[in-house]
Amino acid sequence: MLVRLSHRAIAFFAIVLALFCLTFVDAAYLRAARAAALAESGVLAARLGLTDLSLFTEARYTRHPTQADLHSAFQDHPMAFEHFPSGSLMPPPRMLTKEYENLDRKTKSPD
Amino acid sequence: MKTWIEKQKALIDFTLASLARRKIKNLGLLLVYTLIVFLLASVMLFTHALRKEAGKVLENSPEVIVQRLVAGRHDLIPPGYLEKIGRIRGVQKKEGRLWGYYYDGVLKANYTFMVPQPDALMAVESGKIAVGATMARMRGLVPGNTISFRSYSGKLFSFEVSSVLPNKSELVSADLVLLSEADFRAFFELPPGYYNDIVLSVANPLEVRNIATKLSTLLPDSRPILREEVLRTYESIFNWREGIVLVLLSGAILAFAIFAWEKASGLSAEEKREIGILKAIGWETGDVIKMKFWEGALVSLAAFLLGYIAAYLHVFRFSSWLFEPVLKGWAVLYPRFELTPEVDGFQVATLFLFTVFPYAVATIVPIWRAAITDPDAVMRG
């Protein structure tokens, strides 16, 4: 007997939906399995007082964006183009620009 | 109820048979649709997991870091600063940190040299170093090997690798080189009593901001960095990165939107003829609309589910290999890490709404227009 197209579609969606639900089960499994690695990184960060992820190691202001000084990203010239690809994808930390803005507004004498 | 289900099944049979008549076109649509969902879901899952990971790893980073700025740039903390800070009420512990960067011409990579705090239980003997797993892999180092670095003054220093930091912590330690205080000071020619910055721990977490304010008053050239600012920086970095990737993708998304809209809303002559015939043989307007609704729903739901599953596997089971070149940039040292899956249900629901609903709705409107007109007029075009 020829299987109806709708039955095939229902079977297909049942399988795909089961796989979709399985991603959440897998996520829970991986969370448990990788918890030790996460904890180890956390312990190392706490022991050594680390402040940044070593994801972008090419320049000091991408290696330690939270520790970068106000001018580090534009060290050659204020309008210089970024040297590093990750620098062009990453803005200066918001806290730095905010602090800078405040200081600017506090200026009483005209520039 | 049974009749209703049978009717829907019959409509699905008819819809699928109709889709199969334009197999190549519809399979192409499904493929592109799935690819778009895959890309969007990958970006979403990856940045969310990375943001969470950074938050969890760095939640125990120092409460306050005090830097000294001279002419807008970092400068060394001179002797006497630690004592001054000690007078601020509420500061529980204060320690000077020694760390800096070293460019290795062999690997053409930057390392982070650091002296572990005395109470870190990670003390390194003089003449020895502990290195991050990524660096050890790239330089082919194992415990017991000797490695030489030429300092900025031109002198050659040799160190024995005492240990390699755990692989599991590569995300924070890829380029780390831990060495003793004496070696660090000799290597960078740093006079005694000078530090790179100061780490403070505060007795009462609610007092952190007050202490930062007192610090700024007591030491006007200092810049306190709070832990919450560190965490906020990472939050904004990954928000920005996600935004940039989505902007780059927006061209592709728009192209797809136009393609899908054209496919879904504009009816081909063949489709119009099909509707005309269906109406002529007695199908009601409602049935025609339901049939087309099933077409939109089946295609978009299949694309969403397949795209999402592929994105999940890509990010959490295949280490996001598509994004690696973007993240890597020019970095020579790039850590191997596996992200902990953190799936935000709200984000998944948003993705579902933005990908499935517009297509399903876009298929219904033109059909409704065609279905309410006279079959004869529809068939004649």
Contacts between the chains, C-beta under 8 A, distances in Angstrom:
chain1	res1	chain2	res2	distance
A	4	B	9	7.1
A	4	B	13	5.7
A	5	B	12	6.9
A	5	B	13	4.8
A	5	B	16	4.1
A	5	B	17	6.2
A	5	B	20	7.9
A	6	B	8	8.0
A	6	B	9	4.2
A	6	B	10	7.4
A	6	B	12	4.0
A	6	B	13	4.8
A	6	B	16	7.1
A	7	B	9	7.8
A	8	B	16	7.9
A	9	B	12	5.8
A	9	B	16	6.1
A	9	B	298	6.6
A	12	B	302	7.6
A	13	B	301	7.1
A	13	B	302	7.4
A	13	B	305	7.7
A	16	B	302	7.0
A	16	B	305	4.5
A	16	B	306	6.5
A	16	B	309	7.2
A	17	B	305	6.6
A	19	B	305	7.6
A	19	B	309	5.2
A	20	B	305	5.2
A	20	B	308	6.4
A	20	B	309	6.0
A	23	B	308	7.4
A	23	B	309	6.1
A	23	B	312	4.4
A	23	B	343	7.6
A	24	B	343	6.6
A	26	B	312	7.6
A	26	B	316	7.5
A	26	B	341	7.4
A	27	B	312	7.7
A	27	B	316	7.0
A	27	B	341	3.7
A	27	B	342	7.8
A	27	B	343	5.3
A	30	B	316	6.0
A	30	B	340	6.7
A	30	B	341	5.0
A	31	B	340	5.5
A	31	B	341	5.9
A	31	B	342	7.6
A	34	B	338	6.0
A	34	B	340	4.7
A	35	B	340	7.3
A	36	B	168	6.9
A	37	B	168	3.7
A	37	B	169	7.4
A	37	B	338	7.2
A	37	B	340	7.9
A	38	B	53	6.9
A	38	B	56	5.9
A	38	B	57	6.8
A	38	B	340	5.5
A	40	B	166	5.7
A	40	B	168	4.5
A	40	B	169	5.0
A	41	B	57	4.7
A	41	B	168	6.8
A	41	B	169	4.3
A	41	B	171	5.5
A	41	B	172	5.1
A	41	B	173	7.8
A	42	B	56	6.3
A	42	B	57	5.2
A	42	B	59	7.1
A	42	B	60	5.8
A	43	B	60	7.9
A	43	B	169	8.0
A	44	B	165	7.0
A	44	B	166	7.5
A	44	B	169	4.5
A	44	B	172	5.9
A	44	B	173	6.0
A	45	B	57	5.4
A	45	B	58	6.0
A	45	B	60	5.9
A	45	B	61	5.7
A	45	B	172	5.2
A	46	B	60	3.5
A	46	B	61	7.3
A	47	B	116	7.2
A	47	B	117	7.6
A	47	B	120	4.3
A	47	B	121	6.6
A	47	B	122	5.9
A	48	B	114	6.5
A	48	B	116	5.8
A	48	B	117	7.2
A	48	B	120	5.9
A	48	B	122	6.9
A	48	B	176	7.8
A	48	B	178	7.6
A	49	B	61	6.7
A	49	B	62	4.7
A	49	B	97	6.4
A	49	B	117	6.4
A	49	B	120	7.9
A	49	B	199	5.2
A	50	B	58	7.5
A	50	B	61	6.2
A	50	B	172	5.2
A	50	B	173	7.7
A	51	B	58	6.9
A	51	B	61	4.9
A	51	B	62	6.8
A	51	B	65	6.7
A	51	B	225	7.7
A	51	B	230	5.3
A	52	B	58	7.7
A	52	B	172	7.7
A	52	B	230	7.7
A	53	B	54	5.7
A	53	B	57	7.0
A	53	B	58	7.7
A	53	B	171	5.6
A	53	B	172	6.0
A	53	B	234	7.3
A	54	B	112	7.4
A	54	B	132	7.2
A	54	B	134	7.5
A	54	B	170	7.5
A	54	B	171	6.8
A	54	B	172	5.9
A	54	B	173	6.4
A	54	B	174	3.8
A	54	B	175	5.4
A	54	B	176	7.3
A	54	B	333	7.4
A	54	B	335	5.8
A	55	B	171	7.2
A	55	B	327	6.3
A	55	B	331	7.9
A	55	B	334	7.8
A	55	B	335	7.0
A	56	B	327	7.4
A	56	B	329	6.0
A	56	B	331	5.7
A	57	B	109	6.6
A	57	B	110	5.7
A	57	B	174	6.4
A	57	B	175	4.9
A	57	B	331	4.5
A	57	B	332	7.2
A	57	B	333	4.6
A	57	B	334	7.4
A	58	B	110	6.9
A	58	B	329	5.8
A	58	B	330	4.5
A	58	B	331	4.5
A	58	B	332	7.6
A	59	B	110	7.4
A	60	B	101	5.6
A	60	B	110	7.4
A	62	B	329	7.6
A	62	B	331	8.0
A	63	B	101	7.5
A	63	B	110	6.7
A	63	B	112	6.6
A	63	B	175	7.3
A	64	B	112	7.9
A	65	B	233	5.8
A	65	B	237	6.4
A	66	B	225	6.4
A	66	B	229	7.0
A	66	B	230	4.4
A	66	B	233	4.6
A	66	B	234	7.5
A	67	B	65	7.2
A	67	B	67	7.2
A	67	B	74	8.0
A	67	B	197	7.7
A	67	B	225	6.8
A	69	B	67	7.6
A	69	B	69	6.4
A	69	B	72	6.4
A	69	B	73	5.1
A	69	B	74	5.2
A	69	B	223	7.9
A	70	B	69	7.7
A	70	B	72	5.3
A	71	B	72	5.1
A	71	B	73	6.6
A	72	B	73	7.7
A	84	B	329	5.6
A	84	B	330	5.4
A	85	B	326	7.7
A	85	B	329	4.0
A	85	B	330	6.2
A	86	B	327	7.3
A	86	B	329	3.9
A	86	B	330	7.7
A	86	B	331	7.4
A	87	B	329	8.0
A	89	B	240	7.4
A	89	B	241	5.7
A	89	B	244	5.3
A	89	B	326	7.5
A	89	B	329	7.9
A	90	B	237	5.6
A	90	B	240	6.5
A	90	B	241	6.9
A	91	B	236	7.1
A	91	B	237	7.5
A	91	B	240	5.1
A	93	B	229	7.6
A	93	B	233	4.2
A	93	B	236	7.0
A	93	B	237	7.7
A	94	B	232	6.8
A	94	B	233	7.1
A	94	B	236	5.0
A	95	B	225	7.9
A	95	B	229	4.7
A	95	B	232	6.7
A	95	B	233	6.6
